[in-house]
Amino acid sequence: MRTFCLKLAMALVTTAFVAGSTVASAQDAEKVVAKVNGYNITTKEIALASDDLRPQLEKVPANFRFAFIVEYLIERHLLAQEAVKANTIDTEEYKNRLKFYQAKALRDAYFQDNLASSVTEDAVKATYEKEAAKVTTEKRARARHILVNSEEEANAAMARLQKGERFEEVAKQVSLDGSRDYGGDLGFFTAAEMVPAFSKAVFALNKGEVSQPVKTDFGWHIIKLEDIQEGGAQPFEQVRNPIRLVLLRKAVQDKVLELRAAGQIEILDPDLKRLQEEAEKKRQALDASGEVPSTTGGAASQTTGGKSNKGDAE
C-alpha cells in the first residue's frame, strides 16, 4: 500500500468541476480589474474563468496567470459584443450552445451551493484519522534494478554503467523482467515485499547509489536506490486538500447515483445501448469476482505483482 497522500491523490483527475479559484480570493470577488467597451471584468469572473482554463494555466508561469486570464476575457467579450451586433443571438447555433452552457452553469452552481458545503472540516479529519491508522510504519524504498541470468552478464551491465550509460537505458536493453519497460523501476516497496537478499542490498544503499551485483533465486540484480520514504501517514496539513477532493468526488458520485435511480434515462442509439450493456456485464462480472483494478500504478504493480515474484523473471 502506498502512502496515504498518494492513494488519495489518484482521485484528483476525476473531480473536474471542484470550485476554487487559483487567482482571486472571496473578499475581492467583485473588484473591477478591466473594462471592455464599458463592460466590467471583475475578479469574480476571473475566478470562474480560471476553473475553465485550468489545463491551459498549468502551462503558464504562475506570475503570468492573472494577466493571461484577463486577456482571455478581453478577447471573449470583444467577440461576444461583435456577435450581438451581428444578430448571432437569433441563430440556432447560439441557442444550442446556450442550452449546453446553461446546464453546465446550473450543475456547477448546484455543486458549489449544495454538495461542496457537505464536506466539513470534521469529515476531512475523521477520514484522515481512519486512513492514517491503516498506514504502515515501515520504511519504503523506490528502486530500479537490472535482472540478468548470470554473474558474467551482471558484470557486463555494471561495466556499461561505470562508463556512464544511463541505468534506465541499460535496464531497457538487457533486463529480463517486465520492469525493463519502465527503465527497471519497481516503484515503492517495503523490505518484507522483496526477497531477503534483494531487500538487504536495497536498504543498505544511499539515495542515488548503485549496488554491486546481487544474487537471488531469480538471477543476478544490479540495484539503484531512487528514494526512501519514512513510514507512517503524511501530516494532516499536507493531505487536507487531497482528502477533501476525494470526499467531494464521493458526494458527487452518490448524488448522481441517487438521481439516476430516481430518474428516467433512455438510450435510443442502438450501438450505444449495446456498448453500455456490455460494459454493465463486465462490471457485474468484476464485482462477482471480487477483483478491483489497481490504483497504485508504478512499474512494480504493473509487471511483477506481489511479494512472491517481485524481482522475478517473466
GUDO-608334 format. One record per residue (C-alpha): residue in three letters; x, y, z. Coordinates in steps of 0.2 Angstrom, whole numbers, plus 2048, in hexadecimal, padded with zeros to 3 digits. Last residue first. Layout:
residues N
AlaXYZ...
//
This chain:
residues 314
Glu82D7BE7ADAla83C7BF7B8Asp8387C27CAGly83D7D27D3Lys82C7D37DCAsn8267C17DASer8207BB7EBLys81D7CC7F2Gly80F7D27E6Gly80E7D77D4Thr81D7D87C8Thr8187E27B9Gln80A7EF7BDSer80C7F07D0Ala81F7F17CEAla81E7FE7C0Gly81480B7CAGly80180C7CBThr7F980B7DCThr7E780B7D6Ser7E67F97D1Pro7D67F37CAVal7CB7EA7D7Glu7C87D77D8Gly7BA7D07E2Ser7B57C47D4Ala7A27C97D5Asp7A67DB7D4Leu7B17D97C5Ala7A37CE7BCGln7977DC7C0Arg7A27E97B9Lys7A57DF7A9Lys7927DC7A7Glu78F7EF7A9Ala79D7F379CGlu7947E7790Glu7837EF793Gln78B800790Leu7927FB780Arg7827F4779Lys77880477ELeu78580F775Asp783804766Pro770805767Asp76F818769Leu76081B774Ile76781A785Glu75981E792Ile75B8267A3Gln74C8287AEGly75282F7BFAla7518297D1Ala75F81C7CFArg7698297C5Leu7678367D1Glu76D82C7E0Leu77C8267D6Val7808387D1Lys77F83D7E3Asp78A82F7E9Gln7978337DCVal7978467E0Ala7998427F3Lys7A78367EFArg7B08427E4Leu7AF84F7F2Leu7B68437FFVal7C583F7F3Leu7C78527F1Arg7C7855804Ile7D4847806Pro7E084F7F9Asn7DE860801Arg7E185A813Val7F084F80EGln7FF85A813Glu7F7862822Phe7F2851829Pro80584C829Gln80883D81DAla80582C825Gly81282082CGly822819825Glu83182481FGln83382480CIle843820803Asp8478247F1Glu85081F7E1Leu85B8107E7Lys8638087D8Ile8647F57D8Ile86E7E97CDHis8667D87CETrp86C7C67CBGly85F7B87C9Phe84E7B47D0Asp8547AA7DFThr85E7B97E4Lys8707C07E0Val8757D27E2Pro8817DB7D6Gln8897EA7DESer87C7F77E3Val8788087DBGlu8778187E6Gly86A8267E3Lys8648267F4Asn87081C800Leu86F8097FFAla86E7FD80DPhe85B7FC80BVal85C7F67F9Ala8697E87FDLys8607E180CSer84F7E2802Phe8577D87F3Ala85E7CA7FFPro84E7C9809Val8427C77FAMet8377D67F8Glu8277DC800Ala82D7DA812Ala83A7E880EThr82C7F480APhe8287FA7F8Phe8288097EDGly8288087DALeu8327FA7D2Asp83A8057C4Gly8457FB7B9Gly8458087ABTyr8328077AAAsp8317FA79CArg83F7F07A5Ser8337EE7B4Gly82C7DF7ABAsp83A7D47AFLeu84A7CF7A6Ser8557DE7A6Val8607E1797Gln85B7F078CLys84E7F9797Ala8597F77A6Val8687FE79DGlu85D80D798Glu8578107A9Phe86880F7B2Arg86F81C7A6Glu87F81879EGly88E8207A6Lys89D8147A4Gln89980D7B5Leu8878097B0Arg88E7FF7A1Ala89A7F67ACMet88B7F17B8Ala8827EA7A9Ala8917DF7A5Asn8937DA7B7Ala8817D57B8Glu8827CB7A8Glu8917C17AFGlu8887BF7C0Ser87A7B67B6Asn8687B67B2Val8657C97B1Leu85A7D57BBIle85D7E87BBHis8557F17C9Arg84D8017CDAla8488077DFArg83B8107E9Ala83D80B7FCArg83080B809Lys83380C81CGlu827803827Thr81A80C831Thr80C805826Val7FD810823Lys7EC809829Ala7EA815838Ala7ED82482CGlu7DD81E822Lys7D1820831Glu7DA830838Tyr7DA838827Thr7C7834824Ala7C283B835Lys7CD84B831Val7C484E820Ala7B384B828Asp7B6857836Glu7BC864829Thr7AC862821Val7A785B810Ser79585F80ESer798871809Ala79F86B7F8Leu78F8617F4Asn78186E7F5Asp7878807F0Gln79787C7E7Phe79086C7DETyr7808757DAAla78A8837D2Asp7948787C8Arg78586E7C2Leu77B87D7BEAla78A8857B4Lys78D8757ABAla77A8747A6Gln77A8867A0Tyr78A882796Phe78187578CLys77187E78ALeu77A88E784Arg784884778Asn77487E76FLys76D89076FTyr77D897768Glu77E88B75AGlu76B88D757Thr76E89F753Asp7658AE75BIle7738B3767Thr77F8B4758Asn7768C4753Ala7878CB74CLys7888D9759Val7858CD767Ala7938C275FGlu79F8D1760Gln79C8D3772Ala7A08C0775Leu7B08C276BLeu7B68D1775His7B08C8785Arg7BA8B8781Glu7CA8C277DIle7C98CC78DLeu7C58BC796Tyr7D58B3790Glu7DF8C2793Val7D98C27A5Ile7DD8B07A7Phe7EF8B27A0Ala7F28C17ABPhe7ED8B77BBArg7F88A87B5Phe8088B17B2Asn8108B07C3Ala80C89D7C4Pro8158997B4Val8088927A7Lys8078807A2Glu7FC87B7B1Leu7F188A7ACGln7EC88179CPro7E58727A5Arg7DC87E7B2Leu7D48897A5Asp7C28857AAAsp7C68877BDSer7D08977B9Ala7C189E7B0Leu7B689D7C0Ala7C38A67CAIle7C68B37BDGlu7B38B67BDLys7B48B97D0Thr7C38C47CDThr7B98D07C3Ile7B88D47B1Asn7AC8E37AFTyr7A48E679EGly7A68F8798Asn7AE8F5787Val7B98E7790Lys7BE8EC7A1Ala7CB8E57ADVal7CF8E17BFVal7BE8E47C7Lys7BE8DD7D9Glu7AF8D27DCAla7B78C27E3Asp7C38CC7EEGln7BF8C37FFAla7BC8B27F6Ser7CE8B07F0Ala7D48B27DEVal7E18A97D3Thr7E08967D6Ser7CE8967D8Gly7C58887E1Ala7B687D7DBVal7B886A7D8Phe7B28687C6Ala7BE85A7C0Thr7BF84F7CFThr7C58407C5Val7D78457C4Leu7D88487D7Ala7D48367DBMet7E582F7DAAla7EA83C7E7Leu7E28327F5Lys7EE8237F3Leu7FD82E7F1Cys7FA837801Phe7F682780BThr807820807Arg8078117FBMet800800800
//
